[in-house]
Amino acid sequence: MRVLAVIPARFAAVRLPGKPLLRETGKFLIQHVVEQVRQARRVSEAVVATDDARIAEAVASFGGTAVMTRGDHVSGTDRVAEVAARMPADLVLNVQGDEPEMDSGNIDRLVDLMFARPERNIGTVACRFPPEATDGPGSPGDPNAVKVVLSAAGDALYFSRALVPFPRDLASAGRMRELDPARYLLHLGLYGFRPATLLQLARLAPTELEQIERLEQLRWLHAGHPIAVAIGERPSAGIDTPEDYAAFVRRCRSRSTP
């Protein structure tokens, strides 16, 4: 089975322009991502999808493969769909281009799930919040940390930036400090698609729920597409701000120090 991993990358990020080309670690940020994806044993090929020649040149410089796409895509999924229409595969992965420390094992878990559940055309990954994530950024209460709740079959019931499920009894008793983060599932921005379904999704119009939460996957649920969810081992930090990148650089340097 051929598994194609597509990594969307664009230059014009609002909070951190030129993000894929940051290089304080000695490697482009996008290179770190490509190398992590290549460690996944179930991936047949990894390509970077971009509309920027500077990114394509950088990818070529470290031996990666870049595919030029249109510049009018409104989402990474649309960009991945354009690539999928050109490159044959049994399964297409959408891998975030700003997560240089992603666990390659989570990619393999997603692929394994999609082959174990052939009745599902979309899959994604979630993991438990760490027990110490009780408050602030990276906790279940953080709106930037997307939560997912599952059915008994392991499919997504809903994704939200809000605290779902909401612990009514704890809140009513004023005991929110007792909230156990490990009971909540953090959604990771990693998706697997059957190619035909991916092309269908790219033609769907935005929905009210999606626009309220700013979560594209709600469009797919609204249209009746079930989403299977694999449970991963650990989350990875995305790079959205200069502070995020500085912290990543420090972690890289600490790992390289004897």
Buried (B, 14 or more C-beta within 10 A) or exposed (E): EEBBBBBBBBBEBEEBEBBBBBEEBEBBBBBBBBBBBEEBEBBBBBBBBBBBEEBBEBBEEEEBEBBBBEEEBEBBBBBBBBBBEEBEBBBBBBBBBBBBBBBBBBBBBBBEBBBEBEEBBBBBBBBBBBEEBBBEEBBBBBEEBBBBBBEEEBBBBBBBBEBBEEBEEBEEEEEBEEBEBEEBBBBBBBBBBBBEBBBBBBEBEEBEBBEEBEBBBBBBBBEEBBBBBBBBEBBBBBBBEEEBBEEBBEBBEEEEEE
